[in-house]
C-alpha cells in the first residue's frame, strides 16, 4: 500500500515578518500566516489527501497552522501529536534579534555560517528561562542544524516511519530548519549541499512511499 507524507512549514509568524531569529521562542502567526495556512488546507483538500495522523511541535505557530489546515480539509478530528522533537532549531543568543542587527553585532560571515551550516553552533544563551513544556533541562542553550537533526530523528524512526510503512498517510507541520534537517535525512543531502535548501512558509512538500518503502522525489504541491 502506497503511503503519502506531506511536510508543511508554518505560515508567516510575527518573527518572520519582523526578520527576527526565533528558534524556540513561541511567537504567533500574522494574519498573512493564517491565510497561508488556509491556502495550504485548501490545496491539500483539492488533492483529496486523507491523512491518518498529524505531527507538530510545541510551538504555537506550527500548532495553529496545523489546526487551520485540518479545518480547511474537514479533517479536524484527526489525532494530532505534539512533540518538542519537531521544534525549530534553537538559535541560542540570536533568538529575538533582528537578523540585520545580528549581522552588525556578530559579522555577516559568522551569521551566515550559523544560519546555513550543518554543524556550526551559534553563540549560546547564558541561561534558559524555566518552561514546564521542557522539564529537566530539556531546552538547549543553542543548536546547530545537526544537533536539531539528532533530536528529531528518533521521533521519525520510532513514530512516523512505522506509520508510513503501515500505509498510513502522515502530515508534519513544523519549522524551516527542523524540516530542512528531515529533508536532508530523507534525501541523503550532503552536509555541504544542505546550505542551498530553503523551505518557504506554507509551501507543502509531498513524498510517497511504496511497499518496499522506496521514496519518490520531493514534490511541491
Secondary structure, DSSP 8 states (H G I E B T S, - for coil): --EEEEEEE---BHHHHTTB--TT----B-HHHHHHHHHHHHHHHHTT---SEEEE-SSHHHHHHHHHHHHHTT-TTS-EEE-GGGS----GGGTT-BHHHHHHHH-HHHHHHHHH-SS------S-----TTSTTTTS-S---HHHHHHHHHHHIIIIIHHHHHTT--EEEEE-HHHHHHHHHHHHT--TTGGGG----TT--EEEEE-TT--B---EE-
